[in-house]
Amino acid sequence: MDVTDLDRDPLRQLDEWFEAARAAGDPMPEAMCLATASRDGEPSARYVLMRGRDEGVVFFTDYGSEKARDIEQNPKAAVVLHWYVPVHRQVRISGTVLKTTAEESDRYWLSRPAASRRSAVASYQSSVVATRDELEAAVAALGDSEPERPGRWGGYRIIPAVVEFWEEQPFRLHDRIRFLREGVGWRVERLAP
Ligand SMILES: Cc1cc2nc3c(=O)[nH]c(=O)nc-3n(C[C@H](O)[C@H](O)[C@H](O)COP(=O)(O)O)c2cc1C
C-alpha cells in the first residue's frame, strides 16, 4: 500500500475500506472502539456502532452515559475500526466531538424498532440498576407505545484531525499511512510499523 493508492480524502478512504469489509462478509464492520477521557485524563473505551460517515463519523448514545459525561468535560475522542476481511486492516481516527442536530438524532431514532426505542427510554445508560427485573419492568410499563426520542438520547459526530490507515504486510513490515488535517487539506505521511 502506498500513499498514491489511497484517496486524498481520508473519509472517502474509510468508506472504501468499510464497504470492502462489508462486501467480504464481516459480520459487523461498523463496530468501532471509542476512547474518551474525563477532564482529569482518566481514559475509558467501549464499542459503539458507526452510523454515519460524512465530514465525520457518527454514533448514537445516551447523553447521560459515562462516555457522554467524558465528552461534555473533554470534547475529544478517538475511535478504532478493525477488520480481518478482505485484508487485515485497522483505521484510527481522533478529533473533536460535536453533538448531531436534533433532526439528525430524530431521524435515526425513528429508524430503530419500537422495542429498541422503548428499551432506550427505560434504560438510563451507565446508571446502576438493582436487578434485570427492574429494567424489564420499566420497559413493560411502556406497553407497546412508540415513544418519542428523549432529550437525553442522541448522536455525536467526531470531526477527524488525524486518520491513520494500517494494513498488514508479511513479517511485521505493515503499512501505516497517516493523514493530519492541515488547513482545508491533509498532510499525508508514512509511519514505521
Ligand atoms: C459491538 C457493540 C456495539 C455497540 N454499540 C453501541 C452504540 O452504538 N451506542 C451505545 O450507546 N452503546 C453501544 N454499545 C454498548 C457500549 O459498548 C457501552 O456498553 C455503553 O454505551 C455504555 O458505555 P459508557 O458507560 O462508557 O457510556 C455497543 C456494544 C457493542 C459490543
Ligand as a Chemical Component Dictionary entry (heavy atoms), coordinates in Angstrom:
data_LIG
# 
_chem_comp.id                   LIG 
_chem_comp.type                 NON-POLYMER 
_chem_comp.pdbx_formal_charge   0 
_chem_comp.three_letter_code    LIG 
# 
loop_
_chem_comp_atom.comp_id 
_chem_comp_atom.atom_id 
_chem_comp_atom.alt_atom_id 
_chem_comp_atom.type_symbol 
_chem_comp_atom.charge 
_chem_comp_atom.model_Cartn_x 
_chem_comp_atom.model_Cartn_y 
_chem_comp_atom.model_Cartn_z 
_chem_comp_atom.pdbx_ordinal 
LIG C1  C1  C 0 -20.492 -4.125 19.066 1  
LIG C2  C2  C 0 -21.113 -3.185 20.064 2  
LIG C3  C3  C 0 -21.752 -2.058 19.602 3  
LIG C4  C4  C 0 -22.303 -1.143 20.495 4  
LIG N1  N1  N 0 -22.882 -0.006 20.001 5  
LIG C5  C5  C 0 -23.316 0.943  20.846 6  
LIG C6  C6  C 0 -23.808 2.193  20.343 7  
LIG O1  O1  O 0 -23.861 2.438  19.124 8  
LIG N2  N2  N 0 -24.217 3.114  21.249 9  
LIG C7  C7  C 0 -24.168 2.892  22.595 10 
LIG O2  O2  O 0 -24.563 3.782  23.350 11 
LIG N3  N3  N 0 -23.683 1.745  23.091 12 
LIG C8  C8  C 0 -23.258 0.761  22.263 13 
LIG N4  N4  N 0 -22.753 -0.423 22.761 14 
LIG C9  C9  C 0 -22.661 -0.590 24.225 15 
LIG C10 C10 C 0 -21.393 0.156  24.713 16 
LIG O3  O3  O 0 -20.236 -0.606 24.432 17 
LIG C11 C11 C 0 -21.436 0.501  26.213 18 
LIG O4  O4  O 0 -21.721 -0.641 26.972 19 
LIG C12 C12 C 0 -22.483 1.564  26.525 20 
LIG O5  O5  O 0 -22.573 2.547  25.502 21 
LIG C13 C13 C 0 -22.158 2.266  27.849 22 
LIG O6  O6  O 0 -20.890 2.851  27.777 23 
LIG P1  P1  P 0 -20.399 4.005  28.822 24 
LIG O7  O7  O 0 -20.877 3.562  30.183 25 
LIG O8  O8  O 0 -18.914 4.001  28.695 26 
LIG O9  O9  O 0 -21.028 5.279  28.388 27 
LIG C14 C14 C 0 -22.226 -1.374 21.893 28 
LIG C15 C15 C 0 -21.588 -2.531 22.351 29 
LIG C16 C16 C 0 -21.042 -3.418 21.447 30 
LIG C17 C17 C 0 -20.347 -4.657 21.959 31 
# 
loop_
_chem_comp_bond.comp_id 
_chem_comp_bond.atom_id_1 
_chem_comp_bond.atom_id_2 
_chem_comp_bond.value_order 
_chem_comp_bond.pdbx_ordinal 
LIG C1  C2  SING 1  
LIG C2  C3  SING 2  
LIG C2  C16 DOUB 3  
LIG C3  C4  DOUB 4  
LIG C4  N1  SING 5  
LIG C4  C14 SING 6  
LIG N1  C5  DOUB 7  
LIG C5  C6  SING 8  
LIG C5  C8  SING 9  
LIG C6  O1  DOUB 10 
LIG C6  N2  SING 11 
LIG N2  C7  SING 12 
LIG C7  O2  DOUB 13 
LIG C7  N3  SING 14 
LIG N3  C8  DOUB 15 
LIG C8  N4  SING 16 
LIG N4  C9  SING 17 
LIG N4  C14 SING 18 
LIG C9  C10 SING 19 
LIG C10 O3  SING 20 
LIG C10 C11 SING 21 
LIG C11 O4  SING 22 
LIG C11 C12 SING 23 
LIG C12 O5  SING 24 
LIG C12 C13 SING 25 
LIG C13 O6  SING 26 
LIG O6  P1  SING 27 
LIG P1  O7  DOUB 28 
LIG P1  O8  SING 29 
LIG P1  O9  SING 30 
LIG C14 C15 DOUB 31 
LIG C15 C16 SING 32 
LIG C16 C17 SING 33 
# 
